[in-house]
């Protein structure tokens, strides 16, 4: 029996990863679109797992390919690469299930939103 085997899901924080994104690890300068995508990617819940596993270069490659794939002249091969990397990085519901990643429910925030919504409805009526 393996001691380090994982039984059950890895819970990722609903609020995502906090703090600045890591330093860009690939050669060359980032384009403005890559800079924006890089910041957005590192604020996701999945980024918590990527950071723990040291996947910075993989995420950077995905970021670069994703931005290139969004151009009108992107090839089918480029789109296929983006899809493959999305699956490896847990960016689709199916890949999150396969990786056993779940986004933790922030119960405190849910209760706060529910109570604020109820107060708004009461004010509208009253």
C-alpha positions as CSV (number, residue, x, y, z in Angstrom):
1,X,0.0,0.0,0.0
2,X,1.4,3.4,-1.0
3,X,1.6,5.9,1.8
4,X,1.4,8.9,-0.4
5,X,-1.6,7.8,-2.4
6,X,-4.5,10.3,-2.5
7,X,-7.9,9.1,-1.6
8,X,-10.6,11.6,-2.5
9,X,-10.7,15.0,-4.0
10,X,-8.3,18.0,-3.7
11,X,-10.3,21.0,-2.5
12,X,-9.4,24.2,-4.2
13,X,-10.4,27.6,-2.7
14,X,-13.4,29.2,-4.5
15,X,-11.8,32.6,-4.1
16,X,-8.8,31.4,-6.2
17,X,-5.1,31.9,-5.7
18,X,-4.2,35.2,-3.9
19,X,-1.2,37.3,-4.6
20,X,0.8,38.3,-7.6
21,X,1.4,35.8,-10.4
22,X,4.8,34.1,-10.5
23,X,7.5,35.6,-12.6
24,X,7.1,34.7,-16.3
25,X,9.4,31.7,-16.9
26,X,9.7,31.6,-20.7
27,X,12.3,33.4,-22.8
28,X,11.3,36.6,-24.5
29,X,8.9,39.4,-23.4
30,X,5.3,38.9,-22.7
31,X,2.8,40.5,-25.0
32,X,0.1,42.7,-23.3
33,X,-2.5,39.9,-24.0
34,X,-0.2,37.3,-22.4
35,X,0.4,39.5,-19.4
36,X,-3.4,39.9,-18.9
37,X,-4.1,36.2,-19.4
38,X,-1.2,35.2,-17.1
39,X,-2.6,37.4,-14.3
40,X,-6.1,35.9,-14.8
41,X,-4.9,32.3,-14.9
42,X,-2.9,32.7,-11.6
43,X,-6.0,34.1,-9.9
44,X,-8.0,30.9,-10.5
45,X,-8.7,28.1,-8.0
46,X,-6.6,25.7,-10.2
47,X,-3.6,28.0,-9.7
48,X,-3.3,26.8,-6.1
49,X,-2.7,23.3,-7.3
50,X,-0.3,24.4,-10.1
51,X,1.8,26.3,-7.6
52,X,2.0,23.3,-5.3
53,X,3.1,21.1,-8.2
54,X,5.5,23.7,-9.7
55,X,3.7,23.9,-13.1
56,X,4.7,27.5,-13.8
57,X,6.4,26.7,-17.2
58,X,3.4,24.5,-18.3
59,X,1.0,27.3,-17.4
60,X,3.2,29.8,-19.3
61,X,3.2,27.6,-22.4
62,X,-0.6,27.3,-22.2
63,X,-0.9,31.1,-21.8
64,X,1.3,31.7,-24.8
65,X,-0.5,29.1,-27.0
66,X,-4.0,30.2,-25.8
67,X,-3.3,33.9,-26.8
68,X,-2.0,32.8,-30.2
69,X,-5.0,30.5,-30.7
70,X,-7.4,33.4,-30.2
71,X,-6.1,35.2,-33.3
72,X,-8.3,34.9,-36.4
73,X,-5.7,33.0,-38.4
74,X,-5.0,30.4,-35.7
75,X,-4.5,26.9,-37.1
76,X,-6.4,23.8,-36.2
77,X,-3.2,22.4,-34.7
78,X,-2.9,25.4,-32.4
79,X,-6.5,25.0,-31.2
80,X,-5.8,21.3,-30.6
81,X,-2.8,22.2,-28.4
82,X,-4.9,24.7,-26.4
83,X,-7.5,22.0,-25.8
84,X,-4.9,19.5,-24.7
85,X,-3.3,21.9,-22.3
86,X,-6.6,23.0,-20.9
87,X,-7.3,19.3,-20.0
88,X,-3.9,18.8,-18.4
89,X,-4.2,22.0,-16.3
90,X,-7.7,21.2,-15.0
91,X,-9.4,24.0,-16.8
92,X,-12.5,22.1,-17.9
93,X,-15.1,20.4,-15.8
94,X,-14.2,17.0,-17.2
95,X,-10.4,17.4,-16.5
96,X,-11.2,18.7,-13.0
97,X,-13.1,15.4,-12.3
98,X,-10.3,13.3,-13.7
99,X,-7.7,15.2,-11.5
100,X,-10.0,14.9,-8.5
101,X,-10.1,18.6,-8.1
102,X,-13.1,20.3,-6.6
103,X,-13.7,24.0,-5.9
104,X,-14.6,24.3,-2.2
105,X,-17.9,26.0,-1.5
106,X,-17.4,29.2,0.5
107,X,-20.3,28.8,2.9
108,X,-19.7,32.1,4.7
109,X,-19.8,34.1,1.4
110,X,-23.0,32.2,0.3
111,X,-24.8,33.0,3.6
112,X,-23.7,36.6,3.3
113,X,-25.0,36.9,-0.2
114,X,-28.3,35.2,0.8
115,X,-28.8,37.6,3.7
116,X,-27.9,40.6,1.6
117,X,-30.3,39.5,-1.1
118,X,-33.1,39.0,1.5
119,X,-32.5,42.4,3.0
120,X,-32.7,44.0,-0.5
121,X,-36.0,42.2,-1.2
122,X,-37.4,43.4,2.2
123,X,-36.4,47.0,1.5
124,X,-38.0,46.9,-1.9
125,X,-41.3,45.7,-0.4
126,X,-41.2,47.9,2.6
